[in-house]
Amino acid sequence: MSTYAIGDIQGCYSALRCLLDKIAFDPSKDRLWLAGDLVSRGPDSLDTLRFLKNLGDSVTFVLGNHDLHLLALAEGIRQPHPGDALEPVLNAPDRDELLDWLRHGKVLHQDKRLGFVMVHAGIPPQWSLSQAVAHARELEAVLHSPHYRDFLANMYGNQPNRWKNKLIGYDRLRVITNYFTRMRFCTEKGEMEFATKTGALDAPPGFAPWFVHPLRKTRDHRILFGHWAALEGKVDTPSVFALDTGCVWGGSLSPLRLEDETWFRCQCAPVPQAE
């Protein structure tokens, strides 16, 4: 049995199937961890969702910002962005079943036996792992509840841009969501900066990649994350693994086998961008 962690698929169904063939993935015994952004921008989000859902318990995934955006689109809360390429999902006869499966994904996944934690974007430096788990469960409870539409309607925005224990309501949930699904650069106190999407060396003054802060409280844990294609899977911080290697941008899907921390850099055919 092997466990493979993969970054952002973003609707690149053909590349995903090519990759799984190359690593001889067997859903009867192997496990697949997905670091969010299953959909959007790539040419085939619909078949990606159908395929992953049908893999059943062999798949574990956390939600990314594009996954949450799809849920908001489905509720009429937001309008599509150019290049979303999500209309086939929204118009599919099985859309409700697929979206319900997606909505019930996790925000943070922890496996104590393997010794890994997986999120989409990151964990702010001021949170311990136990705090991160508690806040993830708080957000999951809302997403999995009958009141999820109210949350989606109040999810968007950059403020507040840092955590405070006194936060309540949708301000509190928005910060939690932004840490787990949108963060790249932040201060040591967790103030987020959302404009910069380039590499780790391009941090604005006073900011740094969330994982390099020396007093980060999760530095003793092995953390998997996606979201940041500009890193090209390269980080210099021990026990932090960047899984998004930019498949949808012409890169690759790069699974990490968790049992021995072995990378499989599988370059599949170029992925055409959806019109």
C-alpha positions in Angstrom: 0.0 0.0 0.0 1.3 3.5 -0.9 0.0 6.9 -0.2 0.5 9.6 -2.9 0.0 13.3 -2.2 -0.7 15.5 -5.3 -1.2 19.2 -5.7 -3.6 21.2 -7.7 -5.3 19.2 -10.5 -7.5 22.1 -11.6 -9.5 20.1 -14.1 -6.6 18.5 -15.9 -8.3 15.1 -16.1 -6.1 13.6 -18.9 -2.9 14.5 -17.0 -4.3 13.0 -13.8 -5.1 9.7 -15.5 -1.7 9.7 -17.2 -0.1 10.2 -13.9 -2.0 7.5 -12.1 -1.1 5.1 -14.9 2.6 6.0 -14.6 2.7 5.3 -10.8 0.5 2.2 -11.2 -2.0 3.6 -8.7 -4.3 0.8 -7.5 -7.4 2.1 -5.6 -7.9 -1.2 -4.0 -4.8 -0.8 -1.9 -3.2 2.6 -2.6 -4.4 6.0 -1.3 -4.5 9.4 -3.0 -4.3 12.7 -1.1 -5.2 15.8 -3.0 -4.3 19.3 -1.8 -7.3 21.1 -3.1 -8.2 23.0 -6.3 -9.5 19.9 -8.0 -11.3 22.1 -10.5 -11.1 25.3 -12.6 -9.0 26.6 -15.5 -8.2 23.2 -16.9 -10.2 21.6 -19.7 -12.2 19.0 -17.8 -13.3 19.7 -14.3 -16.5 17.7 -14.7 -14.7 14.4 -15.6 -12.2 15.1 -12.9 -14.9 15.4 -10.2 -16.7 12.3 -11.5 -13.5 10.2 -11.5 -12.3 11.2 -8.1 -15.8 10.8 -6.5 -16.0 7.3 -8.0 -12.6 6.4 -6.4 -14.4 6.4 -3.0 -12.5 5.9 0.2 -9.1 5.7 -1.7 -9.3 9.5 -2.1 -8.8 12.2 0.6 -8.9 15.8 -0.3 -8.9 19.3 1.2 -10.8 22.2 -0.3 -9.0 24.9 -2.2 -10.1 28.4 -3.1 -11.2 27.3 -6.6 -13.3 24.5 -5.1 -15.0 27.0 -2.8 -15.5 29.4 -5.7 -17.3 26.6 -7.7 -19.7 26.1 -4.7 -20.4 29.8 -4.7 -21.1 29.9 -8.4 -23.5 27.0 -8.1 -25.5 28.9 -5.5 -25.6 32.1 -7.7 -23.5 34.0 -5.2 -20.7 34.9 -7.6 -20.4 35.3 -11.3 -17.8 33.2 -13.3 -14.4 34.6 -13.9 -12.8 34.5 -17.4 -11.1 31.1 -17.7 -13.0 29.3 -14.9 -14.2 26.7 -17.4 -16.8 25.4 -14.9 -19.9 25.6 -17.0 -19.9 21.9 -17.7 -20.0 21.1 -14.0 -22.8 23.6 -13.4 -24.8 22.2 -16.3 -24.3 18.5 -15.6 -27.2 16.3 -14.7 -25.3 15.0 -11.7 -24.1 18.4 -10.6 -25.9 18.4 -7.2 -24.4 15.0 -6.3 -20.9 16.1 -7.3 -21.2 19.5 -5.5 -22.5 17.8 -2.4 -19.5 15.4 -2.4 -17.1 18.4 -2.9 -18.7 20.5 -0.2 -18.2 17.7 2.3 -14.4 17.7 1.8 -12.0 18.6 4.6 -10.1 21.9 5.2 -7.2 20.2 7.0 -6.3 16.5 6.9 -4.0 15.0 9.5 -2.7 11.4 9.6 -0.9 10.7 12.8 0.3 7.3 11.7 2.0 8.7 8.6 2.9 11.9 10.4 1.6 14.3 7.8 -0.8 17.3 7.8 -2.3 18.5 4.5 -3.9 21.9 3.7 -4.4 23.8 0.5 -2.5 27.1 1.1 -0.9 27.0 4.5 -1.1 27.4 8.3 -0.3 30.8 9.8 2.8 30.9 11.9 1.1 31.9 15.1 -1.2 28.9 15.2 -0.1 25.6 16.8 -1.2 22.4 15.0 -3.9 21.8 17.6 -5.2 25.4 17.0 -5.2 24.8 13.2 -7.1 21.6 13.6 -9.7 23.2 15.8 -10.2 26.1 13.4 -10.4 23.8 10.4 -13.1 21.7 12.1 -15.0 25.0 12.9 -15.0 25.9 9.2 -15.8 22.3 8.1 -18.8 22.3 10.5 -20.3 25.3 8.7 -19.6 24.0 5.2 -21.2 20.7 6.0 -24.2 22.2 7.7 -27.6 23.3 6.1 -26.4 26.9 6.6 -23.4 26.7 4.1 -25.1 29.1 1.6 -25.0 31.9 4.2 -21.3 31.3 4.7 -20.5 31.2 1.0 -22.3 34.5 0.6 -20.0 36.1 3.2 -16.8 34.2 2.3 -15.2 36.7 -0.1 -12.9 39.5 1.0 -9.4 40.4 2.3 -10.5 41.8 5.7 -9.8 41.1 8.5 -6.3 40.2 7.2 -5.1 38.6 10.4 -6.3 36.4 13.2 -7.6 37.8 16.5 -9.1 35.5 19.2 -12.0 37.9 19.7 -13.2 37.6 16.0 -16.7 36.3 15.7 -19.2 35.4 13.0 -18.3 35.7 9.3 -15.2 37.9 10.0 -13.8 35.0 11.9 -14.7 32.4 9.3 -13.3 34.5 6.5 -9.9 34.8 8.1 -9.8 31.0 8.7 -10.8 30.4 5.1 -8.2 32.8 3.8 -5.4 31.2 5.8 -6.2 27.7 4.7 -7.1 28.4 1.0 -5.5 31.7 -0.1 -2.4 32.6 2.0 1.1 32.8 0.5 2.9 35.7 2.2 2.3 36.9 5.8 4.0 38.6 8.7 5.1 36.7 11.7 1.8 37.7 13.4 -0.2 36.3 10.5 -1.1 39.5 8.6 -1.8 38.3 5.0 -0.9 39.9 1.7 -2.9 38.7 -1.3 -1.6 40.7 -4.2 1.8 39.0 -4.7 1.5 35.6 -6.4 5.1 35.1 -7.7 7.9 33.2 -6.1 9.1 33.0 -2.5 11.9 35.6 -3.1 9.4 38.3 -4.1 7.9 38.9 -0.7 6.7 42.5 -0.1 8.6 44.4 2.7 7.7 43.0 6.1 6.3 39.8 4.7 7.6 36.3 4.1 6.3 33.0 2.9 4.1 31.6 5.7 6.4 28.6 6.1 9.7 30.4 6.7 9.0 32.3 9.8 11.5 31.1 12.5 8.9 31.1 15.3 6.2 29.2 13.3 4.5 27.0 15.8 4.0 24.1 13.3 7.7 23.8 12.4 8.0 20.4 14.0 5.3 18.9 11.8 5.4 17.7 8.2 3.0 19.8 6.2 1.8 19.3 2.6 0.3 22.2 0.7 -0.6 23.2 -2.8 -1.9 26.6 -4.1 1.5 28.2 -5.0 2.5 27.1 -8.5 5.2 29.7 -8.7 7.2 27.8 -6.2 7.5 25.0 -8.7 7.5 22.5 -5.9 10.7 23.9 -4.4 11.0 25.0 -0.8 14.1 25.2 1.4 12.2 24.7 4.7 12.5 21.2 6.3 9.3 19.2 6.7 7.3 21.5 4.3 6.3 20.0 0.9 5.0 22.2 -1.9 2.8 20.0 -4.1 1.6 22.4 -6.8 3.9 22.1 -9.7 1.7 24.0 -12.1 0.1 21.3 -14.3 -2.5 23.7 -15.6 0.2 26.2 -16.5 2.2 23.7 -18.6 4.1 22.1 -15.6 3.3 18.7 -14.2 1.5 16.7 -11.5 4.2 15.6 -9.0 3.1 13.0 -6.5 4.9 12.6 -3.3 4.9 9.0 -1.8 4.4 9.7 1.9 5.8 6.4 3.2 9.3 7.2 2.1 9.1 10.9 0.9 9.9 9.9 -2.7 8.9 12.3 -5.4 7.6 11.1 -8.8 8.0 14.0 -11.3 5.7 12.9 -14.1 5.6 15.2 -17.1 2.5 14.3 -19.0 1.3 15.8 -22.3 0.8 19.6 -22.3 -2.6 20.6 -20.9 -4.7 22.8 -23.2 -6.3 25.7 -21.5 -10.1 25.9 -21.8 -11.5 28.7 -23.9 
